[in-house]
Amino acid sequence: YLQSYYFKRLAISDYDEDAGAYLGSFIWELSTGERDVSESISELAVSSNSPWIPAFVMTIATTQGFSLSLQRGATSLKYQEDQHALSPEDGKKLGHSFLFYLALSLTPDAAVDEYLLAFKVMRTMSEENLWFKPMLKVLGEKTLSAVPWGVKFRLALGASLSILDGLSDLYMILLYRSVPGGGKFSNIFIVMICVNLLVQVLSTYTQHKKKDSKDILLELLFVITLTKPGVDAARVATSHEDAREAWDANTEMTITRIIELFAEAIPGACIQLYAALSIGKPLSAGAVTSLCVSLLSTGFIG
């Protein structure tokens, strides 16, 4: 019925945002073998007078990675204005380019916005067709949930960077203690870490206060041992739910990341840069590594 409603009864000019979101889901089913949507995609190409669309959406829905050569080939299309002049080969290049933007962005929404901003012809397509952007967002969400470099990998990477950032801060405390003139920076790091842990303890207690004392202590232990980012990531990846918790797993992870960003990652990077300039000695390999971890953590969380 839905296929008939969206692809038979409605003209392409009548497609709205909801139709676009459904269209994205419908196209994705091709990659799982649940439906044969090739006929409907061909109809979409004919009705919209856009022969590049089948290659574009099929590339996104069925490709586990992206080709850098094809992505680079799409750069020549950035200033293309007429979408009706695009060929199926152009559609394939544009599909790989969308996957490339998806891989470099933290969320599907961000990837779609950056992609439309980079390619004028895609931006025009979105402005003239209400269904186009919602379709891209759904395809982006489903791609990130399925490919090896998708959501779970990003969650694990973000958690790993957060944990490494905390450990590198502890290393810098010891390092500054051993360097003449570095004592004050060591003390600042101690205060920074204490503030970070205190705010996280308060947030964690608020989140889990309806649980048993044993469960609350376990959650607080995750905070103190700097393993909470990993626990949060695992819960989001497994769609963890618990009625006793104040927020869902994704909200809890977001709150933890915001606390780390403003109480540890940004201050830590600034302190290390200032200390490097003030002390006036060449940075050791450990100090450079710690600074890089802080900057990467700040960039990833932010």
N, C-alpha and C positions, 0 to 999 in steps of 0.2 A: 504493500500500500504506500509506504513512504517513498519507495523508489518511483512509483507511478506518480505520486503527488509532486515530488520535486523535479523529476526529470521528464515527465510526460505532460502534466497539466500546466506547469509554469513555464513561461518564456524566460529566457536568460535575463531579459531586462527587468523581470519581476522578482528575481532572486533578492532576498534580504539577508541580514546578518545571520538569522537562525538557519536559513537555507545554506549559507556558506559554511557554518559550523557543522551541519549535518553532512554536507558535501565532503568536508575534510575527513570525517569519520568513515563515510562510505568509501572514499578512495583508499583509505588506509587498509580496509578489509581485503584489498587485493593482495597485500603483502602477507596476510595470514592465510590466504587461500579460502576464505569464507564465502567470497562472492566473486563472480566474474564481472568486473565493472568496466571492462574495456569498451563495451558497446555504449554505455552511458557516457563515458569520457569522450568517446568519438562524437557522440551527439552534442556534448557540451562544446567541443571544438568547432563543430559546424554551426551551431546556433549562435555562438559568440563571434564567429568569423576569426578564430584564433587558432590556426593549425599548430602552434607551438605548445599549446596547453597540455595535450596528452604526454609529450616527452617531458615536460616540466614537472607535472604532478607524479608521473610514474617514477621519475628519477628520485624524487623525495621519498616516495612511499616504499620503494623497493631497494634502495641503496643503503648499505650498512655504514659506508664511509663516504668520503668525497675525493674527487680527483683534483689535485692541485693544478694540473695542466689545463683541465677544463674550467676550473675556477678562474685561473688567470685569463683564459680565453674569453670569459664573460666580462672582463674589464673594458673591452672595446664596446660593450653594449651599455655602459653606464649613462651615456648621454643620448642613447636612442630614445626617441619620443613616440614613434608610431608602433604600437604593439602589433598592429596588423601586418607589419613588415617583417616580423620575427619568423624564423624558420624552425622546424622541429629540432634541428641541431642547436639553434640558439636556445630553445627551451631546455634542452639537456644541460647546456652550459649554465644557464640561469638556475637550474635545479641544484647543480653541484655548488654553485655560489651560495645559495640559500643554506645548504648543509654546512658550508664553511662558516658562515655567520653564526649559525646555530652552535657550532662547536666552540666558537670564541665568546659566546654570550652566556650569562648565568641563567637566564630565563628565556622561554620561547617568545614572550612578549617583547623583551629587549631585542632579541634577534630579528624579529619581524620589523620592528621600528627602524633599526639600523639598516636593514636590508632595503626597505622602501626608501629610506633617505639616500642610500648609495646609488640606487638605480631609478632614474627618472621614469623610465617606461613602466616599471613596476608600481611606482608611486601614482602615476597617471591611471594605471589599471585599477588600483585600489580606490582612487577618487571617483572613477566612473562606474565602478561596480561594487556595490555594498557587500557582496558576498565574498569578495576576493581576500580581504585581510582576515576575517574570521576563519576562512578555510586554511590559510597559511598558519594561523595560530594553532589550530587543532592538529594539523600535520606536524608542526614543530613539537607540540606536547607529546604526541604519540611517538615521534622519532626519538626524542630524548629518553622516553620511558623504555625504549627497546634496544637501542644501540649500545655497544660496550662503553663508549665514551659519554654516555648519557647521565641520567640523574644520580644513579648509585655511585658511579665513578666520581662525579663532582662532589657528592656528599662526603665520600671517603677522603678525597683530596683536601677539601676544606677542613674536615676534622683533623687530618694529619698535620696540616699547616698550623692549626690552632694549638695542637699539643706540642709541636716542635717549637712554636713561638714561646710557649710557656717555659719549656726546658731551656731554650736559648737565653731567656731572661735570667734564669737561675745561674747559668754559666757566666753571664756577663757580670752578675753580682760578685762572683768569686774572682773573675778577671780584674775588675776594677779595684777590688781589695788589695790586689798584688801590685798595682801600678801607682807610683807616686802621684798624688793629686786626684786619684780616682775614687777616693773614699766617699765624697759627696754624691757622686753619680751612683755608687753602690747603694747608698741610703735612699736615694730617689727611687731606684728600682725596687727596693724593698717596700717602700710606701706604696708604689704603684701596684705591685702584686697584691699587697694586703687589701687595698681598696677594691681591686678587681674581684678578689676572692670573697670579700665581705658582701659586695653587691650581689654576686652570684649566689652566695649562701642564702641571702634574704629572698632572692627571686625563686630559688629552688624550694625553699621552705614554703613559700606562698603557693607554688605549683603543687606540692605534694602533701600539704598539711592535713589532708583528710585521710591519709594512709596511716598504717600502723607505725609505731615508733621505730621498729626494726627497718621498715622500708624507707622511712625518712632518713635515718642514719646512713643507709646505703647510698641514697641519692646525694647526701652531703659528702660522703666519702669520694664519690665520683668528682665532685667539685675540687676537693682538697688535693686529690691525686692528679689533677689536670686531665682526667680522662673523660670529662663530661661531654666535650665536643664529639668524641667518638660514639658515646652512648646515644646522644641526640641524633646523630646521623644514622645510626643503625635503626633507631625507632622510626624515623621518617621513611627510611628505605623499606621497612617492613609494615608500614601503615599501622603503627602501634596505636591502640586506643585504650583508655582507662577512664571510666566514669568518675573516679575519685580525683582525677587531676583537674586543675583549674583551666588549663588551656590544652589544645591539641598539640601533637608532637611537633608539627611544623612551626607553630607559634612559639613554642618553648625554645626550639633551636634558633629561631630568629631573634628572640630576646637575648639568648646567650651570646649570639654573634655581635649584637649591638653593644652589649656590655663589654665584650672583649675588644671591640673596635675602639671604643672611646676611653676605656680604662687601661688597656694594655697595648694593643697593636700600634695605634697612632702615637701615643706618648712614648712607647718603647723605641720606635724608629726615630722620633725627633731627638730623644735623649742620646741615643747612640751617635747620631750625626753631630750633635753639639759636642759630645764628649770627644769625638775623634778630632774635631777642630781645636778644642781647648787643650787637650793633653799634648798634642803636637808630635806624637810618636806614630810611626807607621803602624797601620792596623795589622793585627795578627790574622792568620787564616781563620781562627775561631771567631774573631770579632767580625770579620767580613761575612762569614757564613751566618752569624746571628743577625746581622743587619739585613742581609738578603732575605732571610726567613721572615723577619718583621715586615719588610716591604711587601713581600709576596702575600703574607697573611693579610696585611692591610688592604692590598689591591683586591684579593679574592673575596674577603668578607664585605668590603665596601661595594 
